[in-house]
Amino acid sequence: MLMQITLPRLQAAPDRTRFVEEETEEKLYGLDVLLHRELQTIFNESEMVVACLYTEMPSDYFYEVRYELQQHEMNMEKYPEHIYDFTLKGTPFENMLELFRGETTVVFGKANLKEMLLALGKNKHLLPLGGLVQGRCMSMQELIKFSKLDIDQCRSELSQLLTTAVGSTRTLLQGPSLHLSNSLSQRHEQLSTSLET
C-alpha cells in the first residue's frame, strides 16, 4: 500500500526588487469622530460652504464676526486639517481640499454672499479663498460676481427671454399649419372644379 504524503504549499518568496507599499487604514478617534460628522453635515446640508484663510486674532474678533454671520443665517467654524482630509476624500467635494490647507475656517449656511463678504471684509484676519455655492465650486472672483447679482433684475430678464421664445415658437408652429390649411383648401377647390366639369 502506498502512502500519500501532502506537503503544505509554501508562498513564494517576496520579490525584493519591487517596493510594496503597506496599506494603512485611516481611522478617527474621540473628538475627531464628532468633528468629522459635523463637517459631513455642513457639506451635505448647507447652501454655501466657503473656505477662509485664518490668521491668529483675538478671540473676541472671531466671535464678533461669527455673531454677525449668525444674524444672516450663516455660521463659522474652525476644524483641524486632517478632519477636512478624512471627510472630503472620495467625495464630490474632494477638489476643495486645496482650499483647506493650512490655517483655515469654514463659513457655511444660507447663500447670503453679500452679507458674508461685508462681515469678513471688516476683519483683516479672515480672507475668503473660494467655496461651494448651491452645488457649484467658485473661486473668490466668482463669489464676488455672484454676490453682485440682483435677483429681481435676473428674474425680469429671464421672464422677458422666455416670453420672446414662446412667441417665436408659436409663430413657427402656426406657419406650417396655415400653409397646410391653405394647400388643403386649394386642393379642395381644384377637386370641386374638376368634378363640376
Sequence and secondary structure as in RCSB ss.txt:
>XXXX:A:sequence
MLMQITLPRLQAAPDRTRFVEEETEEKLYGLDVLLHRELQTIFNESEMVVACLYTEMPSDYFYEVRYELQQHEMN
MEKYPEHIYDFTLKGTPFENMLELFRGETTVVFGKANLKEMLLALGKNKHLLPLGGLVQGRCMSMQELIKFSKLD
IDQCRSELSQLLTTAVGSTRTLLQGPSLHLSNSLSQRHEQLSTSLET
>XXXX:A:secstr
               TTS           THHHHHHHHHHHHHHH SEEEEEEE    HHHHHHHHHHHHTTTEE
EE   HHHHHHHHTTSTTGGGGGGGSSSEEEEEES  HHHHHHHHHT TTEEEEEEEETTEEEEHHHHHHHHT  
HHHHHHHHHHHHHHHHHHHHHHHHHHHHHHHHHHHHHHHHHHHHHH 
